[in-house]
């Protein structure tokens, strides 16, 4: 620097980010919408982990929840209906150094985006995917979604939906190369934050199914669970979600579940008597597609081939 001797140095403090560094536009969701709780949790995780805003990107499709990128002061990509996951995979393939978050809804992911959902799980790229599930198409004004319950009145089924709903947690557990599946609820911010934090720290495709209230169209569907904690089954394990005893104590029904136990995870995801929340499955040994797609960057052709062969040998069965 001009005017300083060569043997001098400046003890410059590293950058420190506060919540304001991640707060974008004012959220325009309805008062009481569960999306607000998810946004607050993600902003806290970014602050706690001191993620560089310029190294963080939020990708979304279409829907109320897909407004998420506008409310984060990071990079964002507000895509097309059902196309959040292929965009996120493309970003991660070429920029593996970025922290990728995906915001998608039950209609966005599980209907028009279902084909992408299946393959994104199989690719197992390192990203955190948040499925906002309010059992309805909210942005387009109350059409039946894949998770709408039988008897639920909507604009497309005024006499009540009649098909059994899709179970996103159970479906994801059945996809090839799944590596992380969890479920949480928006009305317990402590559990919500802990679940998203565990998902972010997982190396691989982290799928978090969030039961999220829509005060406009499905205000009553989660009311009983919100008012009565005995309807919830809290999954706990030393490798699972760790809650303060004061928070965990509110749940009468608890179960020690090892996230490595895939068969038990499937059985839990299919339960209808209680709503299990926590980490269902986690296995960081599953191969990640970006490990292959990024091999050879800045390398010669021979080095690329050698690197690819090493990765193929490592994943060989």
C-alpha positions as CSV (number, residue, x, y, z in Angstrom):
1,X,0.0,0.0,0.0
2,X,1.3,3.5,-0.8
3,X,3.0,5.2,2.1
4,X,3.6,2.1,4.2
5,X,7.0,0.5,4.7
6,X,7.5,-3.0,3.2
7,X,7.9,-4.6,6.6
8,X,4.6,-3.2,7.9
9,X,1.4,-5.2,7.8
10,X,-2.3,-4.4,8.4
11,X,-4.1,-6.6,10.9
12,X,-7.4,-6.6,9.0
13,X,-10.2,-8.4,10.7
14,X,-12.0,-11.1,8.6
15,X,-15.4,-10.3,7.3
16,X,-18.2,-11.0,9.7
17,X,-21.8,-11.3,8.6
18,X,-24.9,-10.5,10.6
19,X,-28.5,-11.4,9.8
20,X,-28.8,-8.1,7.9
21,X,-26.3,-9.3,5.4
22,X,-28.6,-12.1,4.4
23,X,-31.9,-10.2,4.5
24,X,-33.2,-9.3,1.1
25,X,-36.5,-7.7,0.1
26,X,-39.3,-7.7,2.7
27,X,-41.1,-11.0,2.6
28,X,-44.6,-10.6,1.1
29,X,-46.0,-13.9,2.3
30,X,-49.3,-13.7,4.2
31,X,-49.2,-13.1,7.9
32,X,-49.0,-16.5,9.6
33,X,-47.5,-18.3,6.6
34,X,-45.1,-21.0,7.6
35,X,-42.6,-19.7,5.0
36,X,-41.5,-16.9,7.3
37,X,-40.2,-19.4,9.8
38,X,-38.2,-21.3,7.2
39,X,-36.7,-18.0,5.9
40,X,-35.7,-17.0,9.4
41,X,-34.0,-20.4,10.0
42,X,-32.0,-20.3,6.7
43,X,-30.9,-16.8,7.4
44,X,-29.7,-17.8,10.9
45,X,-27.8,-20.8,9.5
46,X,-26.1,-18.6,6.9
47,X,-25.1,-16.2,9.7
48,X,-24.0,-19.0,12.1
49,X,-21.9,-20.7,9.4
50,X,-20.7,-17.3,8.1
51,X,-21.5,-18.3,4.5
52,X,-20.2,-15.8,2.0
53,X,-23.3,-14.2,0.4
54,X,-21.5,-14.2,-3.0
55,X,-20.9,-18.0,-2.6
56,X,-24.5,-18.8,-1.7
57,X,-27.4,-19.3,-4.1
58,X,-31.1,-19.9,-3.6
59,X,-32.8,-21.7,-6.5
60,X,-36.6,-22.0,-6.7
61,X,-39.3,-23.0,-9.1
62,X,-42.8,-21.5,-9.1
63,X,-45.2,-21.1,-6.1
64,X,-45.5,-19.0,-2.9
65,X,-42.4,-20.6,-1.4
66,X,-40.5,-20.0,-4.6
67,X,-40.4,-16.3,-3.8
68,X,-37.6,-17.3,-1.4
69,X,-34.6,-16.1,-3.5
70,X,-36.1,-12.5,-3.5
71,X,-35.9,-12.5,0.3
72,X,-32.3,-13.5,0.6
73,X,-29.4,-11.1,0.0
74,X,-27.4,-13.8,-1.8
75,X,-27.5,-14.9,-5.4
76,X,-30.8,-16.4,-6.6
77,X,-32.5,-18.1,-9.5
78,X,-36.3,-17.9,-9.7
79,X,-36.9,-20.5,-12.3
80,X,-39.9,-22.1,-14.0
81,X,-42.6,-24.4,-12.6
82,X,-41.0,-27.7,-11.5
83,X,-37.6,-26.8,-12.8
84,X,-35.8,-25.8,-9.6
85,X,-33.8,-29.0,-9.3
86,X,-32.3,-29.2,-12.8
87,X,-31.2,-25.6,-12.5
88,X,-29.7,-26.3,-9.1
89,X,-27.9,-29.4,-10.4
90,X,-26.5,-27.4,-13.3
91,X,-25.2,-24.7,-10.9
92,X,-23.6,-27.3,-8.7
93,X,-22.0,-29.2,-11.6
94,X,-20.1,-26.1,-12.8
95,X,-19.7,-24.3,-9.5
96,X,-19.2,-27.0,-6.8
97,X,-17.7,-24.3,-4.5
98,X,-21.2,-22.7,-4.1
99,X,-23.6,-23.3,-1.2
100,X,-26.8,-24.3,-3.0
101,X,-30.2,-24.1,-1.4
102,X,-33.5,-25.1,-3.2
103,X,-36.9,-23.9,-2.3
104,X,-39.8,-25.8,-3.8
105,X,-43.4,-26.6,-3.0
106,X,-45.5,-29.8,-3.0
107,X,-47.0,-28.9,-6.4
108,X,-43.7,-27.5,-7.9
109,X,-41.6,-30.6,-6.9
110,X,-44.1,-33.5,-6.7
111,X,-46.2,-32.8,-9.8
112,X,-44.7,-31.2,-12.8
113,X,-41.2,-31.5,-11.3
114,X,-41.5,-35.1,-10.2
115,X,-39.1,-36.4,-12.9
116,X,-36.4,-34.0,-11.9
117,X,-37.0,-34.8,-8.3
118,X,-36.3,-38.5,-8.9
119,X,-33.0,-37.9,-10.8
120,X,-31.8,-35.1,-8.5
121,X,-32.0,-37.5,-5.6
122,X,-30.1,-40.1,-7.6
123,X,-27.4,-37.6,-8.6
124,X,-26.9,-36.8,-4.9
125,X,-25.2,-33.5,-5.5
126,X,-24.3,-31.5,-2.4
127,X,-27.3,-29.2,-1.9
128,X,-30.1,-28.5,0.6
129,X,-33.6,-29.0,-0.7
130,X,-36.6,-27.7,1.2
131,X,-40.0,-29.0,0.2
132,X,-42.7,-26.6,1.5
133,X,-45.8,-28.8,1.9
134,X,-49.1,-27.0,2.6
135,X,-51.3,-29.6,0.7
136,X,-52.5,-27.0,-1.9
137,X,-51.5,-24.9,-4.8
138,X,-51.4,-21.5,-3.0
139,X,-50.0,-19.0,-5.5
140,X,-52.5,-20.0,-8.2
141,X,-55.4,-19.9,-5.7
142,X,-56.3,-23.3,-4.2
143,X,-56.1,-26.1,-6.7
144,X,-55.6,-29.7,-5.6
145,X,-51.9,-30.6,-5.2
146,X,-50.3,-34.1,-5.1
147,X,-50.4,-34.0,-1.2
148,X,-54.0,-32.8,-0.8
149,X,-55.9,-35.1,1.4
150,X,-59.1,-37.0,0.5
151,X,-62.1,-34.8,1.1
152,X,-60.2,-31.6,1.0
153,X,-62.2,-29.0,-0.9
154,X,-60.4,-27.1,-3.6
155,X,-61.1,-25.1,-6.7
156,X,-60.5,-28.1,-8.9
157,X,-62.3,-30.5,-6.6
158,X,-65.1,-28.5,-5.0
159,X,-66.7,-31.6,-3.6
160,X,-63.4,-32.8,-2.1
161,X,-60.2,-34.4,-3.4
162,X,-60.6,-38.2,-3.7
163,X,-57.2,-39.7,-4.6
164,X,-54.9,-40.7,-1.7
165,X,-52.1,-38.1,-1.3
166,X,-48.5,-38.6,-2.2
167,X,-46.1,-39.1,0.7
168,X,-42.9,-37.1,-0.3
169,X,-40.8,-38.5,2.6
170,X,-41.7,-42.1,1.7
171,X,-41.2,-41.5,-2.0
172,X,-37.8,-40.0,-1.6
173,X,-36.6,-42.9,0.6
174,X,-37.4,-45.2,-2.3
175,X,-35.3,-43.4,-4.8
176,X,-31.9,-44.8,-5.9
177,X,-28.8,-43.4,-4.1
178,X,-30.8,-41.4,-1.5
179,X,-28.5,-40.0,1.1
180,X,-30.4,-37.7,3.5
181,X,-34.2,-37.5,4.2
182,X,-35.7,-35.5,7.1
183,X,-39.1,-34.1,8.1
184,X,-39.9,-31.1,10.3
185,X,-42.8,-28.6,11.0
186,X,-42.8,-24.9,10.6
187,X,-44.5,-24.3,14.0
188,X,-41.6,-25.6,16.0
189,X,-38.8,-23.2,15.0
190,X,-36.2,-24.9,17.2
191,X,-36.7,-28.3,15.5
192,X,-37.0,-26.6,12.1
193,X,-33.7,-24.8,12.5
194,X,-31.9,-27.9,13.9
195,X,-33.2,-30.0,11.0
196,X,-32.2,-27.6,8.3
197,X,-28.8,-27.1,10.0
198,X,-28.2,-30.9,9.9
199,X,-29.3,-31.0,6.3
200,X,-26.9,-28.2,5.3
201,X,-23.9,-29.9,7.0
202,X,-24.7,-33.2,5.2
203,X,-22.4,-33.9,2.2
204,X,-24.9,-34.8,-0.5
205,X,-28.5,-34.2,-1.5
206,X,-30.4,-33.3,1.6
207,X,-34.1,-33.5,1.3
208,X,-36.2,-31.8,4.0
209,X,-39.9,-32.3,4.0
210,X,-41.5,-29.3,5.8
211,X,-45.1,-29.4,6.9
212,X,-45.9,-25.7,6.3
213,X,-49.1,-23.9,7.1
214,X,-51.0,-21.8,4.6
215,X,-53.3,-19.4,6.5
216,X,-55.3,-18.6,3.4
217,X,-56.3,-22.0,2.0
218,X,-55.3,-24.8,4.4
219,X,-55.3,-23.1,7.8
220,X,-56.9,-26.1,9.5
221,X,-55.0,-29.1,8.2
222,X,-52.2,-28.9,10.7
223,X,-54.2,-27.2,13.5
224,X,-54.7,-30.4,15.5
225,X,-51.0,-31.3,15.3
226,X,-50.0,-27.7,16.3
227,X,-52.3,-27.7,19.3
228,X,-51.7,-31.2,20.4
229,X,-48.0,-32.4,20.5
230,X,-49.2,-35.9,21.3
231,X,-49.9,-36.3,17.6
232,X,-46.2,-36.0,16.8
233,X,-43.5,-38.7,17.1
234,X,-40.1,-37.1,17.8
235,X,-37.2,-39.1,16.3
236,X,-34.0,-38.8,18.3
237,X,-30.6,-40.5,18.1
238,X,-27.0,-39.5,18.8
239,X,-26.6,-39.1,15.0
240,X,-30.0,-37.4,14.6
241,X,-31.5,-34.1,15.7
242,X,-30.3,-32.9,19.1
243,X,-32.9,-30.8,21.0
244,X,-32.7,-29.1,24.3
245,X,-34.6,-31.3,26.9
246,X,-37.0,-28.4,27.5
247,X,-38.1,-28.5,23.9
248,X,-38.0,-32.3,23.4
249,X,-40.0,-32.7,26.6
250,X,-43.1,-31.3,25.1
251,X,-43.4,-34.4,23.0
252,X,-45.1,-37.4,24.7
253,X,-44.1,-39.8,21.9
254,X,-40.4,-40.2,21.2
255,X,-38.4,-42.9,19.5
256,X,-34.7,-43.6,19.2
257,X,-34.1,-44.1,15.5
258,X,-30.7,-44.7,13.8
259,X,-30.6,-42.7,10.6
260,X,-28.5,-45.5,9.0
261,X,-31.5,-47.9,9.3
262,X,-33.2,-47.5,5.9
263,X,-35.8,-50.2,6.5
264,X,-37.0,-48.6,9.7
265,X,-36.9,-45.2,8.1
266,X,-39.3,-46.5,5.4
267,X,-41.6,-48.0,8.0
268,X,-41.6,-44.7,10.0
269,X,-42.4,-42.6,6.9
270,X,-45.4,-44.7,6.2
271,X,-47.0,-44.2,9.6
272,X,-50.4,-42.5,9.7
273,X,-51.2,-42.7,13.4
274,X,-48.5,-40.1,14.3
275,X,-46.5,-37.6,12.4
276,X,-42.8,-38.6,12.8
277,X,-40.3,-35.7,12.6
278,X,-36.5,-35.8,12.6
279,X,-33.9,-37.4,10.4
280,X,-35.2,-40.5,8.8
281,X,-32.1,-41.5,6.8
282,X,-28.6,-40.3,6.4
283,X,-25.6,-42.0,4.6
284,X,-22.7,-39.8,3.5
285,X,-21.0,-42.7,1.8
286,X,-23.3,-42.5,-1.3
287,X,-21.6,-41.3,-4.5
288,X,-22.1,-37.7,-5.4
289,X,-22.4,-36.7,-9.1
290,X,-20.5,-33.5,-8.8
291,X,-17.4,-35.5,-7.8
292,X,-17.3,-36.8,-11.3
293,X,-18.5,-33.8,-13.3
294,X,-15.8,-31.5,-11.7
295,X,-12.9,-33.9,-12.4
296,X,-10.5,-32.6,-14.9
297,X,-11.1,-28.9,-14.5
298,X,-7.9,-27.1,-15.5
299,X,-6.4,-30.6,-16.2
300,X,-4.9,-32.2,-19.3
301,X,-7.0,-34.8,-21.2
302,X,-4.8,-37.6,-19.7
303,X,-5.3,-36.2,-16.1
304,X,-9.0,-36.0,-16.7
305,X,-9.2,-39.7,-17.8
306,X,-7.1,-40.8,-14.9
307,X,-9.2,-38.9,-12.4
308,X,-12.4,-40.3,-13.8
309,X,-11.1,-43.8,-13.7
310,X,-10.2,-43.3,-10.0
311,X,-13.7,-42.2,-9.2
312,X,-15.3,-45.0,-11.1
313,X,-13.1,-47.5,-9.3
314,X,-14.1,-46.0,-6.0
315,X,-17.8,-46.3,-6.7
316,X,-17.5,-49.7,-8.3
317,X,-19.8,-52.4,-6.7
